[in-house]
């Protein structure tokens, strides 16, 4: 089976590429304003990402899926390398540092798991609603969840777990099972929050518990744990409709006053809200939604279930990450670090997301025959 095919240019989704590129340009601007010294690296990341996207867009996704067990093994090897030989930064071991390159393997994990489960669920779709098959799928995702959680990286663990649930749904999981799970999960979450407030939870680190408490009672922790999140909310509000202006020198801004650490990553949305205002925030959210919609449209036209799962999975990943990031910046969720797709600074995140878009584009180049 050849990994290259003859495609019709009319099936290439230039609209999706335009939306992704436009959002990435906004990201370059926002990163440059938040941390000027990192703008060059962000530009390099976007250019590299675009090249990787174009490469994956012409490689037959069915050929890639033939090696799904290899993809699974590569993912685990990378996460294990982090566990034993990872570089530490900010009290976390999440990176592999080879001198000439430093990247975070948990970012490609999301794309690799989408590809793996696209093939795995397609092969076992007739048995997916059997308890044994569901348990097998859970057993396959658990090693990745555990290794990422131990870094520690709770936000990415939650993101990957949510993505896994979406993949199961796309694979054909019955509504009856989904309803049963929700009936259990919702009360468990409420009990969990109650335990966090009244006592220590064994599997939560102290700083994670403090962040949840700060989210529940922000005024009580205004000068400590809730400090960054409250400043982020004030920054977004202070931008009002049109913002204070791009790359302004106002001393009271979150970046110039150092009210938020690492604003180019987890709190990049605060920079956008303050400098570009409500209009800028809406543009970013609309572009994210348009990218998600385009991925879903391509998935609806896919010629097989694997293609549908890939497109739906990438759309879900972008949606979940965006929702978590923006929710943290606006105080809807507890403070937890995760990047805003195509906007936040980070080479491994940018390239991984672009590679996912590339595979989606290839699915679009092979639509159903009646299309």
C-alpha distance (Angstrom), angle and dihedral (degrees) to the residues before:
residue distance angle dihedral
X1 . . .
X2 3.81 . .
X3 3.77 119.4 .
X4 3.82 91.8 -145.2
X5 3.78 125.9 62.0
X6 3.75 138.0 178.5
X7 3.77 109.3 -95.3
X8 3.79 134.3 -172.2
X9 3.79 113.0 -120.5
X10 3.82 89.8 -142.6
X11 3.84 88.2 69.2
X12 3.81 93.8 55.8
X13 3.80 108.9 106.6
X14 3.81 102.7 -131.6
X15 3.81 89.2 166.9
X16 3.82 91.7 64.4
X17 3.81 91.1 47.0
X18 3.82 89.9 50.4
X19 3.81 93.0 51.7
X20 3.81 93.0 47.0
X21 3.81 92.2 47.2
X22 3.82 92.8 47.8
X23 3.82 91.5 50.6
X24 3.81 90.8 47.3
X25 3.82 90.8 52.7
X26 3.82 89.2 53.2
X27 3.81 86.7 49.9
X28 3.80 91.5 52.7
X29 3.80 90.1 51.2
X30 3.81 93.4 46.5
X31 3.82 93.5 47.5
X32 3.81 90.0 47.6
X33 3.78 90.5 53.4
X34 3.81 93.9 44.7
X35 3.82 96.0 44.9
X36 3.81 115.5 2.3
X37 3.81 94.2 -167.1
X38 3.83 91.0 62.3
X39 3.79 98.3 50.1
X40 3.81 93.0 88.4
X41 3.80 91.6 54.6
X42 3.80 90.3 48.0
X43 3.82 90.6 52.7
X44 3.81 89.3 49.9
X45 3.82 90.1 48.8
X46 3.80 92.6 51.8
X47 3.82 93.0 47.4
X48 3.82 90.8 47.8
X49 3.80 89.5 45.7
X50 3.81 92.1 52.5
X51 3.81 90.7 51.0
X52 3.82 91.4 48.5
X53 3.82 89.3 47.7
X54 3.81 91.7 52.9
X55 3.81 90.8 47.2
X56 3.80 93.8 52.1
X57 3.80 91.1 43.4
X58 3.82 90.9 66.8
X59 3.83 97.6 40.9
X60 3.79 111.3 92.5
X61 3.80 106.6 -110.6
X62 3.81 90.2 -148.5
X63 3.79 89.1 60.2
X64 3.82 90.4 51.2
X65 3.82 91.3 49.9
X66 3.81 90.8 56.7
X67 3.80 86.6 74.1
X68 3.80 95.6 48.6
X69 3.80 94.2 129.7
X70 3.80 89.9 51.0
X71 3.82 88.9 51.6
X72 3.80 88.9 51.1
X73 3.82 91.7 50.1
X74 3.83 93.1 46.7
X75 3.80 89.7 52.5
X76 3.81 93.0 51.9
X77 3.81 92.3 45.1
X78 3.82 91.2 53.4
X79 3.81 92.3 48.1
X80 3.81 91.2 47.1
X81 3.81 90.0 50.5
X82 3.80 88.1 55.1
X83 3.80 90.4 49.2
X84 3.83 93.6 53.0
X85 3.82 104.7 25.0
X86 3.81 105.7 17.2
X87 3.80 124.4 138.2
X88 3.80 116.6 -113.9
X89 3.80 124.0 -131.7
X90 3.81 130.0 159.8
X91 3.82 91.9 0.9
X92 3.82 92.2 -57.1
X93 3.80 133.5 101.3
X94 3.81 104.1 -146.6
X95 3.80 105.3 126.9
X96 3.78 139.5 78.3
X97 3.79 111.6 -145.6
X98 3.80 117.2 -162.4
X99 3.80 94.7 167.7
X100 3.80 95.9 -114.5
X101 3.80 92.4 48.9
X102 3.81 135.6 26.5
X103 3.78 120.3 -170.9
X104 3.78 143.0 160.6
X105 3.84 111.7 -119.8
X106 3.81 93.1 -160.2
X107 3.83 87.8 73.4
X108 3.84 96.8 60.7
X109 3.83 87.7 40.0
X110 3.81 89.1 74.9
X111 3.82 93.2 54.3
X112 3.80 93.8 41.1
X113 3.81 91.0 51.9
X114 3.81 91.1 50.0
X115 3.81 90.0 53.6
X116 3.80 93.6 43.3
X117 3.79 95.9 49.8
X118 3.82 91.9 42.0
X119 3.80 87.7 65.5
X120 3.81 97.4 32.8
X121 3.81 94.5 51.5
X122 3.80 91.6 43.9
X123 3.79 91.1 54.5
X124 3.81 92.5 47.9
X125 3.80 101.1 32.6
X126 3.83 93.8 120.9
X127 3.80 90.6 57.3
X128 3.81 98.7 36.2
X129 3.80 95.2 108.6
X130 3.80 93.3 52.2
X131 3.84 111.2 104.9
X132 3.82 91.7 -128.3
X133 3.81 92.4 55.9
X134 3.80 92.3 46.5
X135 3.80 89.9 51.3
X136 3.81 90.2 48.7
X137 3.80 90.9 53.0
X138 3.81 90.8 48.6
X139 3.81 90.2 48.7
X140 3.81 89.3 54.1
X141 3.82 94.7 53.0
X142 3.82 96.0 41.7
X143 3.86 97.5 78.3
X144 3.81 91.2 55.8
X145 3.80 92.1 45.6
X146 3.80 91.9 49.0
X147 3.81 95.9 47.0
X148 3.81 92.4 47.9
X149 3.81 92.0 45.4
X150 3.84 90.4 52.4
X151 3.82 93.3 55.5
X152 3.13 77.9 60.7
X153 3.80 103.9 -110.0
X154 3.79 108.6 140.2
X155 3.82 95.3 164.9
X156 3.81 93.5 56.9
X157 3.82 89.7 43.6
X158 3.81 89.9 55.9
X159 3.81 91.2 44.4
X160 3.81 92.4 51.0
X161 3.82 92.3 45.8
X162 3.82 90.9 51.5
X163 3.81 90.1 46.7
X164 3.81 90.2 51.6
X165 3.82 90.2 53.9
X166 3.81 90.3 52.1
X167 3.82 90.9 49.4
X168 3.80 90.5 53.2
X169 3.80 89.7 50.5
X170 3.81 91.3 49.4
X171 3.80 89.0 48.7
X172 3.79 90.5 59.8
X173 3.79 107.1 -89.3
X174 3.81 109.8 170.4
X175 3.80 121.6 -106.6
X176 3.80 88.9 -129.0
X177 3.80 91.2 62.9
X178 3.81 92.0 43.6
X179 3.81 90.9 52.1
X180 3.81 90.9 49.5
X181 3.81 91.5 51.2
X182 3.82 92.5 48.7
X183 3.80 90.2 49.2
X184 3.81 87.6 58.1
X185 3.83 100.8 36.1
X186 3.82 98.5 51.8
X187 3.85 95.7 55.9
X188 3.83 89.8 42.3
X189 3.83 90.3 55.0
X190 3.80 91.1 50.7
X191 3.81 91.2 48.8
X192 3.82 89.2 47.6
X193 3.82 92.2 54.4
X194 3.79 89.7 48.3
X195 3.82 91.0 52.3
X196 3.81 91.5 48.7
X197 3.81 90.9 54.5
X198 3.79 96.8 46.2
X199 3.81 104.1 31.7
X200 3.80 146.6 1.1
X201 3.80 118.1 -76.2
X202 3.85 111.7 -142.0
X203 3.83 98.2 -139.3
X204 3.83 94.3 46.7
X205 3.78 120.5 85.0
X206 3.78 116.6 -131.8
X207 3.81 94.8 -107.5
X208 3.82 90.3 50.8
X209 3.80 91.2 52.6
X210 3.81 89.9 47.8
X211 3.80 90.6 53.7
X212 3.81 91.8 53.1
X213 3.81 91.1 47.9
X214 3.81 90.0 48.0
X215 3.80 89.1 52.2
X216 3.81 92.0 50.8
X217 3.83 93.8 44.1
X218 3.83 107.0 21.3
X219 3.80 96.5 165.3
X220 3.80 91.4 56.2
X221 3.82 90.7 55.7
X222 3.81 97.3 33.2
X223 3.80 94.2 124.4
X224 3.80 96.4 42.6
X225 3.81 130.9 20.2
X226 3.82 96.4 7.4
X227 3.82 93.4 44.5
X228 3.82 98.0 99.3
X229 3.79 95.8 41.0
X230 3.80 93.5 49.5
X231 3.80 90.7 48.2
X232 3.79 89.1 50.5
X233 3.81 91.4 53.5
X234 3.81 91.1 47.7
X235 3.81 91.0 48.1
X236 3.80 92.6 52.6
X237 3.81 90.6 46.7
X238 3.80 93.1 47.4
X239 3.80 90.3 57.8
X240 3.81 89.0 66.3
X241 3.82 113.5 177.0
X242 3.81 105.2 -26.8
X243 3.82 102.5 15.1
X244 3.78 132.1 -127.3
X245 3.78 92.6 -74.4
X246 3.78 133.8 -85.3
X247 3.81 115.6 -66.8
X248 3.79 92.0 -5.1
X249 3.81 122.6 177.9
X250 3.81 97.3 -136.2
X251 3.81 107.4 145.5
X252 3.80 92.1 -144.0
X253 3.81 94.1 58.4
X254 3.82 118.4 112.0
X255 3.80 93.3 -114.6
X256 3.80 99.5 42.7
X257 3.80 93.3 42.7
X258 3.82 93.5 44.6
X259 3.81 90.2 -127.8
X260 3.82 90.7 144.6
X261 3.80 125.2 41.1
X262 3.81 118.1 -136.4
X263 3.84 94.0 6.7
X264 3.82 90.4 171.8
X265 3.80 92.1 70.2
X266 3.82 125.7 28.1
X267 3.82 96.5 13.0
X268 3.80 99.9 38.4
X269 3.82 88.2 120.9
X270 3.82 88.7 64.1
X271 3.83 89.4 57.1
X272 3.81 90.3 50.2
X273 3.81 92.5 47.3
X274 3.79 94.2 48.4
X275 3.80 97.9 43.8
X276 3.82 102.4 31.8
X277 3.81 98.5 26.5
X278 3.78 129.3 -153.1
X279 3.80 90.2 -33.3
X280 3.80 92.0 55.6
X281 3.81 91.9 47.6
X282 3.81 90.7 50.3
X283 3.81 91.8 49.7
X284 3.82 91.0 53.2
X285 3.82 93.4 46.4
X286 3.81 92.6 45.7
X287 3.81 91.8 50.2
X288 3.80 90.0 50.3
X289 3.82 90.2 49.9
X290 3.81 91.9 47.6
X291 3.83 90.6 51.6
X292 3.81 90.0 50.1
X293 3.82 91.7 47.9
X294 3.81 92.2 49.5
X295 3.83 90.7 51.2
X296 3.81 89.8 50.7
X297 3.82 92.0 48.3
X298 3.80 90.7 51.8
X299 3.80 88.9 48.2
X300 3.81 92.0 53.0
X301 3.80 88.7 55.5
X302 3.82 94.6 45.5
X303 3.79 115.8 124.4
X304 3.82 95.5 -134.2
X305 3.80 143.6 22.8
X306 3.82 92.8 -102.3
X307 3.81 90.4 58.9
X308 3.78 90.8 48.2
X309 3.81 91.7 51.2
X310 3.82 92.0 48.4
X311 3.81 93.5 51.5
X312 3.79 93.8 41.5
X313 3.81 90.7 45.7
X314 3.81 94.6 52.0
X315 3.82 90.0 45.6
X316 3.82 90.1 50.0
X317 3.82 92.2 47.3
X318 3.80 92.4 53.1
X319 3.80 90.6 44.8
X320 3.81 95.7 47.8
X321 3.81 94.4 45.7
X322 3.80 92.4 46.1
X323 3.79 92.4 48.0
X324 3.82 93.1 49.8
X325 3.81 94.4 45.3
X326 3.81 95.6 47.2
X327 3.82 91.5 41.5
X328 3.81 90.2 55.6
X329 3.80 92.6 46.9
X330 3.82 90.8 50.7
X331 3.81 97.3 40.7
X332 3.80 97.8 -110.4
X333 3.83 91.2 118.0
X334 3.83 131.5 32.7
X335 3.79 115.2 -91.3
X336 3.80 108.4 -80.0
X337 3.77 129.6 151.9
X338 3.80 119.3 -112.4
X339 3.79 130.2 134.7
X340 3.80 127.3 -110.0
X341 3.84 104.9 -120.0
X342 3.83 114.5 -101.4
X343 3.82 90.5 -8.6
X344 3.81 109.9 66.0
X345 3.79 121.3 77.9
X346 3.80 114.7 -99.0
X347 3.80 132.1 109.6
X348 3.81 97.3 -149.5
X349 3.81 92.5 48.7
X350 3.81 94.3 47.5
X351 3.81 95.4 46.5
X352 3.82 93.1 44.3
X353 3.80 92.7 52.0
X354 3.80 92.2 46.1
X355 3.81 90.1 51.1
X356 3.81 88.9 53.0
X357 3.81 90.5 51.2
X358 3.80 88.5 48.9
X359 3.82 92.1 57.1
X360 3.82 89.4 47.2
X361 3.81 89.4 53.2
X362 3.80 89.7 52.5
X363 3.80 90.3 52.3
X364 3.81 86.3 53.0
X365 3.80 90.8 52.4
X366 3.83 88.5 60.2
X367 3.82 104.5 50.6
X368 3.79 126.9 168.4
X369 3.78 112.1 -68.0
X370 3.79 93.6 -115.3
X371 3.80 91.9 55.8
